[in-house]
Amino acid sequence: MLNGKKIVLGITGSIAAYKAAFLCRLLIKKGAEVQVVITPAGKEFITPVTLSTLTNKPVVSAFFAANDGTWHSHVDMGLWADVMLIAPATAATIGKMANGIADNMLITTYLSMKAPVFVAPAMDLDMYAHPSTQANLEKLKSYGNHIIEPASGFLASSLEGKGRMEEPEAIVAYLETFFEKNQQLSKKKILITAGPTYEKLDPVRYISNYSSGKMGFALAEVCAERGAEVFLLSGPVQLQAKHQGIKRIDVESAVEMYQAATRLFPSMDAGILCAAVADYRPASFAEKKIKRNGEALHLELLPNPDIAASLGKMKTQAQVLVGFALETDNEMQNAKNKLQKKNLDFIVLNSLQDAGAGFKGDTNKISILTAQGEKVDFPLKSKKAVAEDIIDFILSHNE
């Protein structure tokens, strides 16, 4: 999986920098091309001569060569690489990455990087556990970076605990797994719906719900990371799609989402219907703001088109259709009914009765039901991790 891959290896000022030599050798044995970028502090622990000998490339550390002014382009490296790996990554470097402090060549390369970035922390256990370090790691995750969790073991401080950089063999295996997953959905086209819909009452008011779109956007990111061409139908949300493989189509109302979904779905390999679509819309739209007159206001609501049911009728044997069910009561039976009535292959169930699940939050707790009657429960996780679980489950049932 690493044969022919171009890897920028960032090395920082940690005693674990000695492992970078083994890491370089393993990556090159796998057929990768490695370009080392090292911080000034990193050179105190391992020499550029060692790294250059192993990689057959000059090691980059400064912005330019002092003797002749030759410029080292961090932008070019960001375009060249298939992946950037920072191992070891100190607390200082992680903090700079999280906050965009571009005071050395490694950080400017990171900020210019177009490829996925992997970070292997290395530090003493108390530094790793400190709230500021954990907050910075969470910030890096939110940017789409991949964190290779450190191991527990004997540390340079003579203490034992979590903070030891993962071993080179494990890091290489992590990268291989990533690239293997990166090809799982290659040449597949996937339609994903996300967010709420707005059903207008007048120029300033609408009927909607609390959906943030986070679950649908997480699914879009995971599918794109695995090589799919993603068509993301999004209701009004404040989120941004980060991956270049995502084609975002913004809609506002349920009717607009229905029209776009039914137009796109015939050319798709799969559809994942994660949007919280309004079931009803006002029968009429007031051209001017509705004024309060002290009397009760009566609204007539009309049913919106059922996107899931319509796509279920259109679905061919070659396509996969996944629905979502957010329930407040009788959860399992309601989900089973929706699965069957709308001709879905899978349905993802979550309940507002579960703490940390549902709208707006960054976590979710789900169960997945199949058309064959299988049910699998998953624990509370981040929505990105939930998205990974959903795609893994679907793939495992469609091999």
FENQUI-V163344 format. One record per helix or strand. SS is the DSSP state (a for helix, b for strand). FROM is the first residue (numbers start at 0). LEN is the number of residues. If there is no record, write none. Layout:
# FENQUI-V163344
ss = (SS/SS)
from = (FROM/FROM)
len = (LEN/LEN)
This chain:
# FENQUI-V163344
ss = (b/a/b/a/a/b/b/b/a/b/a/a/b/a/a/b/b/b/a/b/b/b/b/a/b/b/a/b/b/b/b/b/a/b/a/b/b/b/b/b/a)
from = (5/14/32/41/47/59/63/70/73/82/90/104/115/124/130/145/150/159/167/188/195/198/204/213/228/245/253/269/275/279/285/300/306/319/330/345/362/366/374/380/382)
len = (6/15/6/3/8/1/1/1/7/7/9/8/6/5/12/2/4/5/15/6/1/4/3/12/6/5/12/4/1/3/1/3/8/8/11/6/2/4/3/2/14)
